[in-house]
Amino acid sequence: MIKVEERFVEVDSINIRYLAAGSGPAILLLHGVGDSALDWQWIMPRLADRFRLIAPDLPGYSIGAGNGIVHTPANYSRLLWMFVRELGLSPVTVVGNSLGGMVAIRMVLENPGQVPALVLVDSAGLGKIINPMMIIALTPAGDLAMAATATWTGGWLHSGFRSLILFANPWRAPQEWLQEQYRLAGIPSFRTAVLAVLRQTTDFTGQSETVTDDLPKIDIPTLVLWGRHDRVVPTSHGQKAVEMLKAGRFEIFPDCGHVPHIENPARFSEVLGNFLEEQLYLHPETAH
């Protein structure tokens, strides 16, 4: 199986960690809030024989990275385009999970001619409804909870709690993913970034930043994937988004929650790989 490599690159004075594997058409993989590039390591070896896969950490999610940046999807999009150009990835298909989905949409809107296809995985920003636990970040309790994760006990409680929220079947959470959650909780810039971006994109009514009005502007092939048992954002968000897209298709993972690429990587890789092959190999004109 093809090895996934950890690499670093400095972009706009920010040292970005990223995972890389494979060769072929470039695919950028964006994780969600509270996660990291590691989320994609279970699918990358399965697709690396056909595609060049790049999964960066968002700003603040690596030690000492992202301090000083304003944590908004628009700023993340700007920085990621700089990252794409630094690595020579353009044109690049963008795959985004949760917050990464909203950033992916921002990237398409910013440079539509450079993205041949788009994949949204349980994406944020497609409706108001969100798990009320996310709204806690808006209160002083959010600061207290995030500070508590810096302790040994708090870090492991944080890992276990997130597995209950993100997975339909929490026992499927890989041990390496739980360990990564614990590691992230100990990074000050990570804790700052999580609270900051949640406060930029949610309010006491739910998601305050949405991109639904912009969906009709997106005319590239778009695959929307969703876990049926998503406890963060409802499946209906994905279904409605497909209706607004000019070239959208929808697929549900019946046994998964908010992170189907981790919970069922074999099936996810099959579905994603088939879509990417169709768009980038059977219809190569979309990649240029």
ZALUMFI-563934 format. One line per field, with one value per residue: residue number from 0; residue in three letters; x negated, z, y of N, C-alpha, C in turn. Coordinates in steps of 0.2 Angstrom, whole numbers, padded with zeros to 4 digits. Atoms other than C-alpha are relative to their C-alpha. Layout:
i <- NUM	...
aa <- ALA	...
nX <- X	...
nZ <- Z	...
nY <- Y	...
caX <- X	...
caZ <- Z	...
caY <- Y	...
cX <- X	...
cZ <- Z	...
cY <- Y	...
***
This chain:
i <- 0	1	2	3	4	5	6	7	8	9	10	11	12	13	14	15	16	17	18	19	20	21	22	23	24	25	26	27	28	29	30	31	32	33	34	35	36	37	38	39	40	41	42	43	44	45	46	47	48	49	50	51	52	53	54	55	56	57	58	59	60	61	62	63	64	65	66	67	68	69	70	71	72	73	74	75	76	77	78	79	80	81	82	83	84	85	86	87	88	89	90	91	92	93	94	95	96	97	98	99	100	101	102	103	104	105	106	107	108	109	110	111	112	113	114	115	116	117	118	119	120	121	122	123	124	125	126	127	128	129	130	131	132	133	134	135	136	137	138	139	140	141	142	143	144	145	146	147	148	149	150	151	152	153	154	155	156	157	158	159	160	161	162	163	164	165	166	167	168	169	170	171	172	173	174	175	176	177	178	179	180	181	182	183	184	185	186	187	188	189	190	191	192	193	194	195	196	197	198	199	200	201	202	203	204	205	206	207	208	209	210	211	212	213	214	215	216	217	218	219	220	221	222	223	224	225	226	227	228	229	230	231	232	233	234	235	236	237	238	239	240	241	242	243	244	245	246	247	248	249	250	251	252	253	254	255	256	257	258	259	260	261	262	263	264	265	266	267	268	269	270	271	272	273	274	275	276	277	278	279	280	281	282	283	284	285	286	287
aa <- MET	ILE	LYS	VAL	GLU	GLU	ARG	PHE	VAL	GLU	VAL	ASP	SER	ILE	ASN	ILE	ARG	TYR	LEU	ALA	ALA	GLY	SER	GLY	PRO	ALA	ILE	LEU	LEU	LEU	HIS	GLY	VAL	GLY	ASP	SER	ALA	LEU	ASP	TRP	GLN	TRP	ILE	MET	PRO	ARG	LEU	ALA	ASP	ARG	PHE	ARG	LEU	ILE	ALA	PRO	ASP	LEU	PRO	GLY	TYR	SER	ILE	GLY	ALA	GLY	ASN	GLY	ILE	VAL	HIS	THR	PRO	ALA	ASN	TYR	SER	ARG	LEU	LEU	TRP	MET	PHE	VAL	ARG	GLU	LEU	GLY	LEU	SER	PRO	VAL	THR	VAL	VAL	GLY	ASN	SER	LEU	GLY	GLY	MET	VAL	ALA	ILE	ARG	MET	VAL	LEU	GLU	ASN	PRO	GLY	GLN	VAL	PRO	ALA	LEU	VAL	LEU	VAL	ASP	SER	ALA	GLY	LEU	GLY	LYS	ILE	ILE	ASN	PRO	MET	MET	ILE	ILE	ALA	LEU	THR	PRO	ALA	GLY	ASP	LEU	ALA	MET	ALA	ALA	THR	ALA	THR	TRP	THR	GLY	GLY	TRP	LEU	HIS	SER	GLY	PHE	ARG	SER	LEU	ILE	LEU	PHE	ALA	ASN	PRO	TRP	ARG	ALA	PRO	GLN	GLU	TRP	LEU	GLN	GLU	GLN	TYR	ARG	LEU	ALA	GLY	ILE	PRO	SER	PHE	ARG	THR	ALA	VAL	LEU	ALA	VAL	LEU	ARG	GLN	THR	THR	ASP	PHE	THR	GLY	GLN	SER	GLU	THR	VAL	THR	ASP	ASP	LEU	PRO	LYS	ILE	ASP	ILE	PRO	THR	LEU	VAL	LEU	TRP	GLY	ARG	HIS	ASP	ARG	VAL	VAL	PRO	THR	SER	HIS	GLY	GLN	LYS	ALA	VAL	GLU	MET	LEU	LYS	ALA	GLY	ARG	PHE	GLU	ILE	PHE	PRO	ASP	CYS	GLY	HIS	VAL	PRO	HIS	ILE	GLU	ASN	PRO	ALA	ARG	PHE	SER	GLU	VAL	LEU	GLY	ASN	PHE	LEU	GLU	GLU	GLN	LEU	TYR	LEU	HIS	PRO	GLU	THR	ALA	HIS
nX <- -0004	0004	0001	-0002	0006	-0001	0005	-0001	0002	-0002	-0004	-0002	0003	-0003	0002	-0006	0001	-0004	0001	0001	0001	-0002	0002	-0005	-0004	0001	-0006	0001	-0005	-0001	-0004	-0005	0002	0001	0004	0007	0001	0000	-0007	0000	0005	-0003	-0002	0005	0004	-0005	-0001	0006	0002	-0003	-0001	0005	-0004	0003	-0004	0003	-0003	-0002	0004	-0001	-0001	0006	0004	0003	-0002	-0007	-0001	0000	-0005	-0007	-0003	-0006	0001	0003	0007	0002	0000	0005	0006	0000	0002	0008	0003	-0001	0005	0006	0002	-0001	-0005	-0005	-0006	0000	-0007	0000	-0004	0000	-0005	-0002	0002	0004	-0004	-0002	0006	0000	-0004	0003	0006	-0003	-0003	0005	0003	-0004	0003	0006	-0003	-0004	-0006	-0001	-0003	-0002	-0001	-0003	0003	-0003	-0002	-0006	-0006	0000	0000	0006	0000	0001	0006	0005	-0002	0003	0006	-0002	-0001	0006	0001	0004	0007	0002	0001	0006	0006	0001	0003	0007	0003	0000	-0007	-0005	0001	-0003	-0007	-0001	0000	-0006	-0006	-0001	-0002	-0007	-0004	0001	-0001	-0006	0002	0007	0006	0004	0005	0007	0004	0004	-0004	-0001	0006	0001	-0004	0003	0006	-0003	-0003	0005	0004	-0004	-0003	-0006	-0006	-0002	-0003	-0006	-0005	0000	-0004	-0007	-0003	-0001	-0005	-0006	-0003	-0004	-0005	0003	0005	-0001	0003	-0002	0002	-0006	-0002	0005	0000	-0002	0005	0005	-0002	0004	-0002	0000	-0003	-0002	-0001	-0002	-0001	-0007	0000	0004	-0003	0003	-0004	-0005	0001	-0004	0004	0003	-0005	-0002	0006	0001	-0006	0002	0006	-0001	0003	0001	-0002	0000	0001	0000	0003	-0006	0003	0005	-0001	0002	0007	0000	0007	0004	-0004	0000	0005	0000	-0005	0001	0005	-0003	-0005	0004	0004	-0004	-0001	0006	0002	-0005	0000	0007	0003	-0005	-0002	0006	0000	-0001	0006	0004
nZ <- 0000	0000	-0006	-0001	-0003	-0003	0003	-0003	0005	-0003	0005	-0003	-0007	-0004	0002	0001	0001	0005	0002	0007	0003	0007	0006	0004	-0001	-0007	-0004	-0007	-0005	-0006	-0005	-0003	-0006	-0005	0002	0003	0006	-0002	0001	0007	0001	0001	0007	0005	0004	0004	0006	0002	0006	0005	-0002	-0004	-0005	-0005	-0006	-0004	-0006	0001	-0004	-0007	-0002	-0001	-0005	0002	0006	0001	-0004	0003	0006	-0002	0001	0004	0007	0005	-0001	0001	0008	0002	-0002	0003	0007	0000	-0001	0006	0005	-0003	0001	0007	0001	0004	-0003	-0005	-0003	-0008	-0004	-0006	-0005	-0005	0001	0006	0006	0001	0003	0007	0004	0001	0005	0007	0002	0001	0006	0003	0006	-0003	-0003	0005	-0003	-0007	-0004	-0006	-0005	-0006	0000	-0003	0004	0004	-0003	-0007	-0005	-0002	-0007	-0005	-0003	0003	-0002	-0006	0001	0000	-0007	-0004	-0001	0005	-0002	-0006	0003	0004	-0005	-0004	0005	0000	-0006	0002	0000	0005	0007	0002	0000	0006	0006	-0001	0001	0007	0003	-0001	0004	0007	0003	-0001	-0005	-0003	-0001	0006	0000	0000	-0006	0002	0000	-0007	-0002	0004	-0004	-0006	0002	0002	-0005	-0004	0004	-0002	0006	0002	-0004	0003	0007	-0001	-0003	0004	0006	-0002	-0001	0006	0004	-0004	-0005	-0004	0004	0004	0004	0002	0007	0005	0007	0004	0005	0005	0003	0008	0004	0001	0006	0001	-0003	-0007	-0004	-0007	-0004	-0007	-0005	-0002	-0007	-0002	-0006	0000	0005	0002	0007	0004	0003	0006	0005	0003	0003	0007	0004	0002	0004	0007	0002	-0007	-0001	-0007	-0002	-0007	-0003	-0005	-0007	-0002	-0003	0003	0003	0003	0002	-0006	-0003	0005	0005	0006	0004	0002	0005	0006	0003	0002	0006	0006	0002	0003	0006	0005	0002	0002	0005	0006	0003	-0002	0002	-0006	-0004	0003
nY <- -0006	-0006	-0004	-0007	-0004	-0006	-0005	-0006	-0005	-0007	-0004	-0006	0000	0006	0007	0005	0008	0003	0006	0000	0006	0001	-0004	0000	-0006	-0002	0000	-0004	0003	-0005	0003	-0004	-0003	0005	0006	-0002	0004	0007	0003	0003	0005	0007	0001	-0002	0005	0003	-0004	-0003	0002	-0003	-0007	-0003	-0002	-0004	-0002	-0005	-0003	-0007	-0005	0001	0007	0002	-0004	-0006	-0003	-0003	-0005	-0006	0000	0000	0007	0000	0004	-0004	0000	0006	0000	-0004	0003	0006	-0001	-0001	0007	0004	-0003	0001	0007	0001	0005	-0002	0000	0005	0002	-0001	0005	-0003	0002	-0004	-0006	0001	-0001	-0007	-0003	0003	-0004	-0006	0001	0000	-0007	-0005	0001	0005	0004	0005	0006	0004	0004	-0002	0006	-0002	0006	-0002	-0006	-0005	-0006	0002	-0001	-0003	0005	0003	0003	-0006	0000	-0004	-0007	-0001	-0004	-0007	-0002	0001	0007	0003	-0001	0004	0006	0001	-0001	0007	0005	0000	0004	0007	0003	-0004	0002	0007	-0001	-0004	0005	0004	-0004	-0001	0006	0001	-0005	0001	0006	0004	0005	-0002	0005	0001	-0006	0003	-0002	-0005	-0006	-0002	-0003	-0006	-0004	-0002	-0004	-0006	-0004	-0003	-0006	-0006	-0003	0004	-0002	-0007	0000	0004	-0004	-0005	0001	0001	-0006	-0004	0004	0002	-0004	0003	0003	0005	-0002	-0007	-0001	0005	-0001	0003	-0005	0000	0006	0000	-0003	0005	0004	0006	0006	-0001	0006	-0001	0006	-0001	0006	0000	-0001	-0006	-0004	-0007	-0004	0005	0003	-0004	-0006	0002	0001	-0006	-0003	0003	-0003	-0007	0000	0001	0007	0003	0007	0001	0007	0000	0006	0001	0002	-0005	-0006	-0007	0001	0006	0002	0004	0006	0005	-0003	0004	-0002	-0007	-0001	0003	-0005	-0006	0002	0001	-0006	-0004	0004	-0002	-0007	-0002	0004	0001	-0007	-0004	-0007	-0004	-0001	-0005
caX <- 0000	-0006	-0014	-0006	-0020	-0019	-0027	-0028	-0028	-0028	-0014	-0011	-0023	-0012	-0020	-0007	-0008	-0001	0001	-0004	-0002	-0001	-0002	0010	0024	0022	0035	0036	0044	0050	0055	0068	0067	0059	0050	0034	0027	0025	0044	0040	0026	0038	0044	0028	0018	0034	0034	0016	0013	0024	0023	0011	0019	0015	0022	0017	0020	0031	0022	0019	0021	0002	-0010	-0014	-0004	0010	0007	0013	0025	0043	0052	0065	0069	0065	0048	0045	0049	0037	0023	0027	0026	0008	0004	0011	0000	-0015	-0014	-0009	0007	0018	0030	0036	0052	0057	0065	0071	0079	0089	0081	0069	0084	0089	0071	0071	0086	0077	0062	0073	0082	0065	0057	0070	0059	0046	0058	0064	0075	0081	0085	0094	0094	0107	0103	0106	0114	0129	0142	0146	0148	0133	0130	0133	0117	0108	0117	0109	0093	0102	0103	0090	0093	0085	0069	0069	0072	0058	0046	0050	0045	0027	0026	0023	0040	0049	0040	0046	0063	0063	0058	0072	0085	0081	0082	0100	0105	0096	0098	0114	0105	0092	0083	0078	0067	0049	0037	0026	0040	0043	0025	0024	0039	0030	0014	0024	0032	0015	0010	0015	0017	0029	0040	0040	0044	0058	0067	0063	0070	0086	0089	0087	0099	0112	0124	0137	0149	0137	0126	0124	0113	0121	0117	0134	0137	0121	0124	0133	0117	0107	0108	0095	0098	0102	0104	0113	0110	0118	0119	0137	0134	0125	0128	0119	0129	0145	0145	0158	0145	0136	0152	0157	0140	0140	0157	0148	0133	0132	0122	0125	0127	0131	0126	0130	0119	0133	0121	0111	0111	0103	0086	0090	0072	0066	0081	0082	0066	0068	0085	0081	0065	0075	0089	0076	0064	0078	0083	0066	0062	0077	0074	0055	0051	0067	0070	0052	0057	0064	0047	0040
caZ <- 0000	-0004	0010	0017	0021	0033	0026	0031	0020	0025	0017	0022	0037	0043	0044	0038	0041	0027	0022	0005	-0006	-0024	-0041	-0054	-0054	-0038	-0024	-0009	0007	0020	0037	0049	0065	0079	0068	0058	0042	0050	0047	0028	0031	0031	0013	0005	0002	-0006	-0019	-0021	-0036	-0046	-0038	-0030	-0013	-0001	0016	0025	0043	0044	0052	0071	0070	0070	0084	0083	0067	0063	0077	0072	0058	0059	0059	0045	0030	0019	0026	0026	0007	0004	0013	0005	-0012	-0008	-0002	-0018	-0028	-0017	-0020	-0039	-0037	-0048	-0055	-0040	-0035	-0017	-0005	0011	0027	0039	0041	0027	0015	0018	0015	-0001	-0007	-0004	-0014	-0029	-0028	-0027	-0041	-0051	-0066	-0055	-0048	-0060	-0047	-0029	-0015	0000	0015	0029	0025	0036	0030	0021	0033	0050	0060	0070	0086	0101	0108	0096	0102	0119	0111	0111	0130	0144	0146	0130	0136	0152	0142	0130	0144	0153	0137	0140	0156	0154	0160	0150	0134	0135	0140	0125	0113	0120	0119	0101	0096	0103	0093	0076	0074	0072	0081	0093	0095	0077	0081	0077	0092	0082	0079	0098	0101	0088	0097	0113	0105	0097	0113	0121	0107	0113	0095	0091	0106	0100	0082	0087	0098	0086	0070	0079	0085	0068	0060	0073	0084	0096	0082	0074	0059	0056	0040	0026	0008	0001	-0009	-0018	-0023	-0040	-0045	-0044	-0061	-0059	-0055	-0037	-0026	-0009	0003	0020	0035	0038	0057	0057	0074	0069	0054	0047	0031	0024	0022	0009	0000	-0002	-0007	-0022	-0028	-0029	-0038	-0057	-0057	-0040	-0035	-0018	-0009	0009	0020	0030	0044	0047	0056	0053	0047	0035	0028	0045	0050	0033	0023	0011	0005	0005	-0005	-0018	-0020	-0020	-0032	-0044	-0045	-0047	-0060	-0070	-0069	-0071	-0082	-0092	-0094	-0093	-0101	-0084	-0076	-0087
caY <- 0000	0017	0027	0043	0056	0070	0086	0104	0120	0139	0149	0167	0165	0150	0133	0121	0102	0092	0074	0069	0053	0047	0055	0060	0074	0084	0082	0094	0086	0098	0092	0099	0110	0101	0088	0088	0081	0064	0062	0057	0045	0030	0034	0041	0025	0018	0032	0036	0025	0036	0053	0065	0068	0082	0085	0101	0106	0121	0137	0134	0115	0113	0118	0136	0139	0151	0163	0180	0175	0179	0162	0163	0152	0166	0168	0150	0150	0164	0155	0138	0145	0151	0134	0126	0138	0135	0116	0118	0109	0119	0114	0105	0096	0100	0088	0096	0089	0099	0116	0110	0109	0127	0132	0121	0131	0147	0141	0137	0154	0163	0154	0144	0140	0131	0118	0105	0096	0098	0085	0090	0078	0082	0100	0115	0131	0123	0128	0135	0119	0113	0102	0114	0108	0118	0134	0131	0139	0155	0156	0157	0139	0136	0144	0134	0118	0121	0126	0109	0099	0104	0093	0074	0069	0083	0078	0060	0066	0078	0063	0052	0065	0069	0051	0051	0066	0062	0044	0034	0020	0027	0011	0012	0028	0022	0022	0033	0046	0046	0049	0063	0071	0071	0078	0092	0097	0101	0114	0131	0138	0124	0128	0146	0142	0130	0143	0157	0149	0143	0160	0167	0154	0151	0161	0157	0152	0140	0142	0161	0159	0150	0148	0142	0158	0155	0137	0141	0150	0133	0124	0111	0093	0092	0076	0078	0064	0062	0050	0046	0047	0064	0072	0088	0094	0085	0075	0087	0101	0090	0085	0103	0108	0096	0104	0121	0115	0115	0098	0090	0072	0065	0049	0044	0032	0023	0017	0033	0049	0066	0058	0044	0044	0038	0027	0018	0022	0007	0012	0030	0028	0017	0031	0045	0036	0032	0050	0057	0044	0049	0068	0068	0053	0049	0068	0075	0091	0096	0095	0109
cX <- -0004	-0001	0003	-0006	0003	-0006	0002	-0002	0002	0004	0002	-0002	0004	-0003	0005	-0003	0005	-0002	0000	0000	0002	-0002	0006	0004	0000	0007	-0001	0005	0000	0004	0004	-0003	-0001	-0004	-0006	0000	0000	0007	0000	-0005	0003	0003	-0006	-0004	0005	0001	-0006	-0003	0003	0000	-0006	0004	-0004	0005	-0003	0004	0003	-0004	0002	0000	-0007	-0004	-0003	0003	0007	0001	0001	0005	0007	0003	0007	-0001	-0003	-0008	-0004	-0001	-0006	-0007	-0001	-0002	-0008	-0003	0001	-0005	-0007	-0002	0001	0005	0006	0000	0001	0008	0000	0006	0000	0005	0002	-0002	-0004	0004	0002	-0006	-0001	0004	-0003	-0005	0003	0003	-0006	-0004	0003	-0003	-0005	0002	0004	0006	-0001	0003	0001	0002	0003	-0002	0004	0002	0006	0007	-0001	-0002	-0007	0001	-0001	-0006	-0005	0001	-0003	-0006	0001	0000	-0007	-0001	-0004	-0008	-0003	-0001	-0006	-0006	-0001	-0003	-0007	-0003	0001	0007	0005	-0001	0003	0007	0003	0000	0006	0006	0001	0002	0007	0004	-0002	0001	0007	-0001	-0006	-0005	-0004	-0006	-0007	-0004	-0004	0003	0001	-0006	-0002	0005	-0003	-0006	0002	0002	-0006	-0004	0004	0003	0006	0006	0002	0003	0007	0006	0001	0005	0007	0003	0001	0006	0006	0003	0005	0006	-0002	-0005	0001	-0003	0002	-0002	0005	0001	-0005	0000	0002	-0006	-0005	0003	-0004	0003	-0001	0003	0001	0001	0002	0001	0007	0001	-0004	0004	-0002	0005	0004	-0002	0004	-0004	-0003	0005	0002	-0005	0000	0006	-0002	-0006	0001	-0002	-0001	0003	0000	-0001	0000	-0004	0005	-0003	-0005	0003	-0003	-0007	0000	-0007	-0004	0004	0001	-0005	0000	0006	-0001	-0005	0003	0005	-0004	-0004	0004	0002	-0006	-0003	0004	-0001	-0007	-0004	0005	0002	-0006	0000	0002	-0006	-0005	0003
cZ <- 0000	0006	0000	0004	0003	-0002	0003	-0006	0004	-0005	0004	0007	0005	-0002	0000	-0001	-0005	-0001	-0007	-0002	-0007	-0005	-0004	0001	0008	0004	0007	0005	0006	0006	0004	0006	0005	-0002	-0003	-0007	0000	-0002	-0007	-0001	-0001	-0008	-0005	-0003	-0005	-0007	-0003	-0006	-0006	0000	0004	0006	0005	0005	0005	0007	-0001	0005	0008	0002	0001	0005	-0002	-0006	0000	0005	-0003	-0006	0003	-0003	-0003	-0006	-0005	0000	-0001	-0008	-0003	0001	-0004	-0007	-0001	0001	-0006	-0005	0002	-0002	-0008	-0001	-0005	-0007	0005	0002	0008	0003	0007	0005	0005	-0002	-0007	-0007	-0001	-0003	-0008	-0005	-0001	-0005	-0007	-0002	-0001	-0006	-0004	-0005	0002	0003	-0004	0003	0008	0003	0007	0005	0006	0001	0005	-0005	-0005	0003	0007	0006	0002	0007	0005	0004	-0003	0002	0007	-0001	0001	0007	0004	0001	-0005	0001	0005	-0003	-0004	0004	0003	-0005	0001	0006	-0003	0000	-0005	-0007	-0002	0000	-0007	-0006	0000	-0002	-0008	-0004	0000	-0005	-0008	-0003	0002	0005	0003	0000	-0007	0000	0001	0006	-0002	-0001	0007	0002	-0003	0003	0006	-0001	-0002	0006	0005	-0004	0001	-0006	-0003	0004	-0002	-0006	0000	0002	-0005	-0007	0002	0002	-0006	-0005	0003	0004	0004	-0003	-0004	-0004	-0002	-0007	-0004	-0007	-0005	-0006	-0006	-0004	-0007	-0004	-0002	-0006	-0001	0003	0007	0003	0007	0003	0007	0004	0002	0007	0002	0006	0000	-0004	-0004	-0008	-0005	-0003	-0007	-0006	-0003	-0004	-0007	-0004	-0002	-0004	-0007	-0002	0006	0000	0007	0002	0008	0002	0006	0007	0003	0003	-0004	-0004	-0004	-0003	0005	0002	-0005	-0006	-0006	-0004	-0002	-0005	-0007	-0003	-0002	-0006	-0006	-0003	-0003	-0006	-0006	-0002	-0003	-0005	-0006	-0003	0002	-0001	0007	0005	-0003	-0001
cY <- 0006	0004	0007	0003	0006	0005	0007	0005	0007	0004	0006	0001	-0005	-0006	-0005	-0007	-0002	-0007	-0001	-0008	0000	0005	0000	0007	0002	0001	0003	-0003	0004	-0003	0005	0004	-0005	-0006	0002	-0004	-0007	-0003	-0004	-0005	-0007	-0001	0001	-0006	-0004	0003	0002	-0003	0003	0008	0003	0004	0004	0002	0004	0000	0007	0005	-0001	-0007	-0003	0004	0006	0003	0003	0005	0007	0000	0000	-0006	0000	-0004	0004	0001	-0006	-0002	0003	-0004	-0007	0001	0002	-0006	-0004	0003	-0002	-0007	-0002	-0005	0002	-0002	-0005	-0001	0000	-0004	0003	-0003	0005	0007	0000	0001	0007	0004	-0002	0004	0007	0000	0000	0007	0005	-0001	-0006	-0004	-0004	-0006	-0004	-0004	0001	-0006	0003	-0005	0003	0007	0005	0006	-0001	0001	0002	-0005	-0003	-0003	0006	0000	0004	0007	0001	0005	0007	0003	-0001	-0007	-0003	0001	-0005	-0007	-0001	0000	-0007	-0005	0000	-0004	-0007	-0003	0004	-0002	-0006	0001	0003	-0005	-0004	0003	0001	-0006	-0001	0004	-0001	-0006	-0003	-0006	0002	-0005	-0001	0006	-0004	0003	0006	0007	0003	0003	0007	0006	0003	0004	0007	0004	0003	0005	0006	0004	-0004	0002	0007	0000	-0003	0005	0006	-0001	-0002	0006	0005	-0003	-0002	0006	-0004	-0003	-0006	0002	0007	0001	-0006	0002	-0002	0004	-0001	-0007	0000	0002	-0006	-0005	-0006	-0006	0000	-0007	0002	-0007	0001	-0006	0001	0002	0006	0003	0007	0004	-0005	-0001	0005	0006	-0003	-0001	0007	0004	-0002	0003	0007	0000	-0002	-0007	-0004	-0007	-0001	-0007	0000	-0007	-0002	-0002	0005	0006	0006	-0001	-0007	-0003	-0003	-0006	-0006	0001	-0005	0002	0007	0001	-0003	0006	0006	-0001	0000	0007	0004	-0003	0003	0007	0001	-0004	-0001	0007	0004	0007	0004	0002	0006	0006
***
